[in-house]
Amino acid sequence: MLKGGEAGVSGCCFLDGRLWGKESGLSRPYPVVCHLLDTSAVFQELWGAVVGDGTKSAVAGALGLGLAETRSVVSFWAGLHDVGKISPSFQAQVPLLYGPVRDDPGYVNAPGAEGERDFRHERASHWSLYGLLSGAGYPIDERLMHRSVAHQIAQLLGGHHGVFGSVLKAKQARRASDYNPGLGWGGWADQRQVHFDELRRVTGAFAVPRGGLPAGLAVVVAGLVVVADWLASQVAVIEPRLPGAGWSGSAAEVDAHWQGAVGAARGVVRAARLGRAGFSAEEFGSMFPFAPNSLQRDLVEHLPAMVAKDGPGLVLVTAPTGDGKTEAALFAASVLGRAADARGLYFALPTMGTADAMLPRVEAYAGRALSGERALMLLHSMAWLGSPGDVGCAGVAVHQADGGISAGRGTAVEADGWLRGAKRGLLAPLGVGTVDQALGAVLPLRYNVLRLLGLSDKVFVLDEAHAYGPWMHQLLVRLLEWLGEMRAPVVLLSATLTGRTAGSLVDAYRRGAGIREPAGVVPRYPGWLFASAAADAVSPARGTKSDRVRMLKVSHRPVVWDASESVGVPVLEGGRRAALREVLAPVAAEGGTALVCCTTVAEAQQTYRDVCAAFLELAVVPGGVRLLHSRYPADQRARITGECEAAYGKPGDGSASVRSASVLVATQVVEQSLDLDFDLVVSDLAPIAQLLQRAGRGRRHRRGPLGRPAWAAAEDEPALVVLDPLTAEAPEPPRSWGRVYDAGLLMRTSQVLRGRASGGIAVPDDVQRLVDEVYEEDFVDRLEGAAREELVRLDEERLADEAAERHLAAWTSICSPADVKGDLSRLSAREAGVTQELLTTRLGADTGRVLCLYQQPDGRTTLDPDGMAEVPGGGRWGLRPDELAAVARRVAPVPGRWLRGGDPGNAVPGEWGTHPSLRDLVLLHMVPAGEEGWMCRLGRSTISISGVGLEAQ
């Protein structure tokens, strides 16, 4: 007979308290039954504090149980997640603890069972739980195992380490120990049954579900199990609850431990900041300190009634840049969130820069419009630094304090620490971050269910819905299917969205919600529409007035492309350099500001040099000519960005005088990331949507006649100069542009501008028509001869590339919720050839990351050219947090081709550790290069860094 507690438990033996579940970092081992009880108790608290009433009812309905029964049953499941630790393969990992059990004749092992290290405990849980659950009366179907409720729950719990196992065959499930000797026989199976029965007894989970969970609810429960396990596994949680000497696992001891676990669970969940935010404000004036504009007012007047009638769903807002889409989205989020009883929101943006800029706006909104738990997380790859002044990114925790709202930055608030752990940020009630964080939910990444859980009960707001190529668009379609399945409200925002793209997004959401009929969406610009997730109802798009009606004066300038010519080369008549001198002359002579937007970083750097040479009177004045692009170290780029926001940003009080003459030369980073306002916008040719985005930076804010120079006094007639290299003599884009833009879209845009430039572009009235026109299939019918043949060829290439990207995204991503059909392994399975690199990078992105180290004259190597920041040495435990931050703030992105041919001397020292921010980082050992800055040799390239950023030759 096995040693253990007293009579009173069901089964043929007593519970064995010697079986350990946790020991690393603890003063003594923690019995596995204690961890199972703790996890059940924490899950029970999460169920009450985090899960909305609608989700609870949906789970109960799917299981065919009452609400109270459901709470007990799902909490019971959560505790079962680690029942696989009751196996020789797991227990043998700590020989000292395993010895007494190994020598007990009640435990029977097959030869080599202790060495089955590949048979991990989560897999053991999956394999053993089918028999335990079916034995408890859970429905089974051995002909179609994926439809067996017993198997679905076993598979769900076996995925608590982030990957779901394959569906078992009936013969495998019946004879699990024969197929997996690591499970053990005899006493091992007895103890799993005893632990199962004891956990069921204390949780009161005697009800038997009659049905399984649909995909959306299954991932919610699976994600909650992971969270409960992680919370219950914290050393600080376990250590005070370690059983005393002589603890054996008797029924009385188990009951006492359960009561203690239930009592402690509330504090554990509360400390993790995993509560619910409430959308308490109903009036626009309660959310924002200003009156609504026309777009916002139309939403205020009509959206609440639509949602009240048809339930929450998706809102699509299309409006020009600067028309208040953010506030419109947050108001819509409040209406949808209140109707759906959502626990918060996630605001997704295309770049880290846009996310950083959005954070304070959402923080202010949370302070006015939300109640309850308002932990707010910034989520992108650099957010962990938590230093807004240094790199333009911050982690902010907004939390309730004395009935008000306060902000804790960094890790000053201990509660923020848990949410800042890996893979946890989306679990916070409120989040602002890059869209990549959300798209990871539909890629077969480990713990993707945590991302789905984090989005399942929130309002998902996506800004710049037009800003994604076919690869990311297809992933977004899949994400919207899952959000529709989970009935999560959605708000989509766009300044330039084609009708076809808008329809695909709305239809994806409706498809996930079970509505298969295409909506036939025709967006209005500016305007909005609403699609219900609960009813087959899509409102006709409502057109709204714009408070910023303007006539965009477009100067279309065909030019010979000489952007790469050195400063000393004579200026070519009819060339780009000559055109720039002409259009920027009024800025230098009369004051005001201009933006010059370039296609590549290299051309921006050369353009900056050329503008400085052409306008010495600007170049010698601080801020007279600025340069902004991505190829700077992060801290330097943040400093330049801050200077640009101060110089060209929204006017403050007393800013009625004409600004000093200044030119900003930049790349596409200014399209979305920054709220900048220029008197003139000059852009190299780009697809029409990008050109309109850039034009939105022209005369963006009201400054009055005294705030602009005489040549730009017409506030409602912003000027856009487009430098077009597609001439009759050179009908193709410059070779230096590579594949930045599709050549066919450039040709289409060039043709449209030739026909529209003389009359200008009415904003917003002409915008939707122009965007759709550029993508029209019959566009080629307007052309003749060689031009037509060339565009047909380019269109065929673009459509083929787009189809390939969409196919690759569909092949790479997880399946739609409708295709899960009870088999959760479809959320983890990767097709052959799908690598981790493909899953964690944007398709086609050839990027690298470098850190410049500067060789000082005295022999020291520093992180800065001034010699003030010593290079950290690291040690056994890697870099300290402050050293890691100092390194990360100086990392710069570069093209991956620059880094080919490096040697081991360019690798990060092993003493620096293995933090993800150091992964694939390349060190550049820079030496002085005179007035040009610093340089180094890497393979066949010479890489330099100076005031214009990083360059390669």
Secondary structure as UniProt FT lines:
FT   TURN            17..18
FT   STRAND          20..22
FT   TURN            24..25
FT   STRAND          30..31
FT   HELIX           32..49
FT   HELIX           53..63
FT   HELIX           67..80
FT   TURN            81..82
FT   HELIX           83..85
FT   HELIX           88..91
FT   TURN            92..93
FT   HELIX           95..102
FT   TURN            105..106
FT   STRAND          107..108
FT   TURN            111..112
FT   HELIX           113..115
FT   TURN            117..118
FT   HELIX           121..135
FT   TURN            136..137
FT   TURN            142..143
FT   HELIX           145..147
FT   HELIX           149..158
FT   TURN            159..161
FT   HELIX           170..174
FT   HELIX           176..179
FT   HELIX           181..183
FT   STRAND          185..186
FT   HELIX           187..203
FT   HELIX           215..232
FT   HELIX           235..238
FT   HELIX           239..241
FT   TURN            245..246
FT   HELIX           251..271
FT   TURN            272..273
FT   STRAND          277..279
FT   HELIX           284..287
FT   HELIX           294..310
FT   STRAND          313..318
FT   TURN            321..322
FT   HELIX           325..340
FT   STRAND          345..349
FT   HELIX           352..369
FT   STRAND          370..372
FT   STRAND          376..379
FT   TURN            381..382
FT   HELIX           383..385
FT   HELIX           388..391
FT   STRAND          396..401
FT   TURN            402..403
FT   STRAND          404..409
FT   TURN            410..411
FT   HELIX           414..419
FT   TURN            422..423
FT   HELIX           425..427
FT   STRAND          430..434
FT   HELIX           435..439
FT   HELIX           440..442
FT   TURN            446..447
FT   HELIX           448..456
FT   STRAND          459..462
FT   TURN            465..466
FT   HELIX           470..485
FT   TURN            486..487
FT   STRAND          490..494
FT   HELIX           499..512
FT   TURN            513..514
FT   STRAND          527..532
FT   STRAND          542..543
FT   TURN            547..548
FT   STRAND          550..558
FT   TURN            563..564
FT   TURN            567..568
FT   TURN            573..574
FT   HELIX           576..590
FT   STRAND          593..597
FT   HELIX           601..614
FT   HELIX           616..619
FT   TURN            622..623
FT   STRAND          625..628
FT   HELIX           634..648
FT   TURN            653..654
FT   STRAND          662..666
FT   HELIX           668..670
FT   TURN            671..672
FT   STRAND          680..684
FT   HELIX           688..695
FT   TURN            696..697
FT   HELIX           705..707
FT   HELIX           710..712
FT   TURN            715..716
FT   STRAND          719..724
FT   HELIX           735..737
FT   TURN            738..739
FT   HELIX           743..756
FT   HELIX           757..759
FT   STRAND          761..763
FT   TURN            764..766
FT   HELIX           767..774
FT   HELIX           777..782
FT   HELIX           785..812
FT   HELIX           817..819
FT   TURN            820..822
FT   HELIX           824..827
FT   TURN            832..833
FT   HELIX           836..840
FT   TURN            843..844
FT   STRAND          847..855
FT   TURN            857..858
FT   STRAND          861..862
FT   TURN            865..866
FT   TURN            876..877
FT   HELIX           881..888
FT   TURN            889..890
FT   STRAND          891..895
FT   HELIX           896..899
FT   TURN            900..901
FT   HELIX           904..906
FT   HELIX           910..912
FT   HELIX           916..918
FT   TURN            919..920
FT   STRAND          921..928
FT   HELIX           930..932
FT   STRAND          934..938
FT   TURN            939..940
FT   STRAND          941..946
FT   TURN            947..948
FT   STRAND          949..952
//
